[in-house]
Amino acid sequence: MSNAPVTDALKTVLADTYALYLKTQNYHWNVEGPQFKALHDLFEMQYNDLFAAIDDIAELIRTLGEKAPGKLAFYAETTRIAAGDETYDAMTMVKDLAESQSQIVESLQAAHDAAEKAGDEVVVDAMIGRMAVHRKNRWMLQSLAA
Ligand SMILES: [Fe+2]
């Protein structure tokens, strides 16, 4: 059942999701300014979703017969999501997260395409679901920064 192009792409999605989870929660803690309440709450909604998604993606990897990676070093080496900076001002945080949402959509698209090639509709469906969430997040963040 194992399919390396699909599970490798899913591992990248897992690393990106973990990295974005960490950054979004960090910005939830450290955001400041007149929009504090709105951003603190929006970031919380997003990191809660990311936390749940991490479990789903890891278990998807398990259903394909592979071990789900758990080393922080693996996540750091694998993700393209830039590390957050807790000293950023609020709008820089918002723009940084919007950019990361775009990057994770690219990783999801790659996993979607690999799964489609392998004829794995379960993974295709899961990737479409996550792409929809991240596109919506990007829209909300871009609207805040407009
Ligand atoms: Fe909190």
Boltz pocket constraint, residues with backbone or C-beta under 6 A from the ligand:
constraints:
  - pocket:
      binder: B
      contacts: [[A, 28], [A, 44]]
      max_distance: 6.0
